[in-house]
Structures are given as structure tokens and as C-alpha cells.
Amino acid sequence: MTRKLKRQPGENILKFGTGSLDRTLIENRLIDELHLWVFPVIAGGGDRLLDGLVGVTHLELAETTRFESGVIVLTYRPKP
């Protein structure tokens, strides 16, 4: 179903947050870009990003955006 949705004409699909849908999209090589937001905060606990992901997806850094607040957005694209 996700491949069929991606092939349909129209605008980009944008999804916020992480969870089981992200694992499905990455495992099926259905993402074009992955934006990781890094906040200048250390938290002692919580869930791991994309925990349970099966396999390996190699990424290349496409863009870096830095905000005055110290937040950095890293934009990655899957390597072919």
C-alpha cells in the first residue's frame, strides 16, 4: 500500500515524529529525505530513535540548517 501511495501524482508526503510507520518506510526504501532535528538538551532516558529497525540504510548528508537557538536540522538522503 505504501508503494502505491508514493507512486500517485501530487505533492510531497511529509511526516513528523518517529514510530512504526518510519520503520516501514525506511525498510521499504520509500523515503527521499530524512530530517533529524538536534536540540541542545540532554535527557536521561526515553525511547531510541527508530528502535527495532531491520536492516541498514546508508545515508548521505544533503543539507545542514543551524538556528540561533542552537537547534540543528540535518537533512539526509538515502544513498543509491
C-alpha positions in Angstrom: 0.0 0.0 0.0 2.8 2.5 0.8 4.5 1.9 -2.5 1.2 2.6 -4.3 0.7 5.8 -2.4 4.2 7.0 -3.2 3.6 6.4 -7.0 0.5 8.6 -7.1 0.8 12.1 -8.6 0.7 15.0 -6.3 2.7 16.9 -3.7 5.3 15.5 -1.3 4.3 13.5 1.7 5.6 14.9 4.9 5.5 13.0 8.2 6.5 14.3 11.7 7.8 12.2 14.6 9.1 8.7 14.7 7.4 5.3 15.1 6.4 2.1 13.4 5.5 3.9 10.1 9.0 5.3 9.9 10.5 1.8 10.2 8.2 0.6 7.5 9.0 3.5 5.1 12.8 3.1 5.7 12.8 -0.7 5.5 11.0 -0.5 2.1 13.3 2.3 0.8 10.3 4.7 0.5 11.9 7.8 1.9 13.5 10.5 -0.2 14.8 12.6 2.7 15.1 12.3 6.5 15.3 15.4 8.6 16.8 14.9 12.0 16.4 17.8 14.5 19.2 18.0 17.1 18.2 20.1 20.2 20.8 21.4 22.7 19.3 19.4 25.6 20.5 16.2 27.4 17.7 14.0 28.6 18.5 10.9 30.7 16.1 8.4 29.2 13.4 7.8 26.6 13.0 5.7 23.6 15.7 5.1 21.0 15.1 6.7 17.6 13.7 4.1 15.2 14.3 1.2 17.7 13.6 -2.1 16.1 14.6 -1.1 12.6 15.5 -4.1 10.5 18.5 -3.9 8.1 20.8 -1.0 7.2 20.1 2.1 5.2 23.1 4.2 4.2 22.5 7.9 4.2 24.4 11.0 2.8 24.2 14.4 4.3 22.4 16.8 1.9 22.0 19.9 4.0 22.6 21.4 7.4 20.5 24.2 8.9 21.5 25.9 12.1 19.2 28.1 14.1 20.2 30.8 16.6 18.6 28.7 19.4 21.3 26.1 18.8 18.9 23.7 17.1 20.5 22.0 14.1 18.5 20.3 11.3 20.4 17.6 9.4 18.9 16.6 6.1 19.9 13.2 4.8 19.1 11.3 1.6 19.4 7.6 1.1 22.5 6.6 -0.9 21.6 4.9 -4.2 
